[in-house]
Amino acid sequence: MYITKFATSEELVAWNEIIAKCPYSEALHTYEWHNALKYSFKQMKPLYLTVKDDYGNIVSVMPCFIFQPIPMIKSLSSVPWTLPGGILIISEVDVQALIKSVCQKIDEIADQNRLMEITITLPVNFDEKIVNEFISNGFINQENRFTHILDLDKGYDFVWNAYNKRVRGAVRKAEKTGVIVRETEEEKDMIVFYKMYIEMMRRFGSTPKPYSLLRYLQISPIARLVVAELNGNIIAGLLFLHFNRYVRLWCETSDTNFLNYRPNNAIINYIIKWSCENGYKLVDFGASPIGNDGLVAFKEEWGAKMQWFKTLYKVHSLWRKRLWAVAEPSIRRVYAEIQRFRL
């Protein structure tokens, strides 16, 4: 028998300690990540759910968000942008009873808040039993996506030698041509990085993350900004997340005029080496669009292996979902333009 409730104030204080007991927890599950999104998106409300057994022990947790972009439209998601979130299992459990308890609670939240839908993206090491139990509780498998994960267990020297020779050559070229890689918490460096990032997102026709979010994370304990410089000028950067055993390459950009200097390769190699030196075991290169064979090949040249993850959803209000489907494209375009004029 399990009961799912909102975390108490005492449990929130110890939240990161609690989730660290789950071997696949990462920065996306931390208290700092949820605070960062709450700070940057006033329309996001973080929720922290705990699942306890008959003895009052926490056996599982599920951090999530209620998102309200416009009036009448609200949804619940484990992590925005279909990043892996889902449910974290801390100790041995009865999966069927556990998922039933969680689903009862989030359905209750959906009814109380008149949500249009619930979306849960499971971590890469999901158990098919978990998927099947969510489906038996009314969820639908929305899509399967894949990421690439690099195992660091054997240390940096092994990882370096396992790189494709083109990767090692690119890293050496960056060094020989004078590219310098460094970490920074300086806001002036974030401003330069963000201007490059906004331009890249404009070229791709994608919606950028807000400056406030990236700056908040830059000086937080779960993220670091690494930049590549040439002759004192920043030509590329990557904001990565780190927690427990896990490093995530999350937000990167570069000046297209300097790609021949291989600054991105230099930055990724720096982060991998930093991860090995600081006891991290996995580097997640992030999801790739299906069909982007060039990006997949680039990640696999580092030795990263493809791993799949699932997104599940459950509709609670069909008419609200249809309304959001009509409104969302226009709202995204307006939001993207606003971000470009923030600095």
Helices and strands as residue ranges (DSSP letters): E 3-6, H 9-13, H 15-19, G 27-29, H 31-40, E 44-52, E 58-70, E 73-77, G 80-82, E 88-89, H 95-113, E 117-121, H 128-136, E 140-151, H 156-162, H 165-176, E 180-184, H 187-204, H 211-218, E 223-230, E 233-243, E 246-254, G 256-261, H 263-277, E 282-284, H 293-300, E 305-315, H 318-340
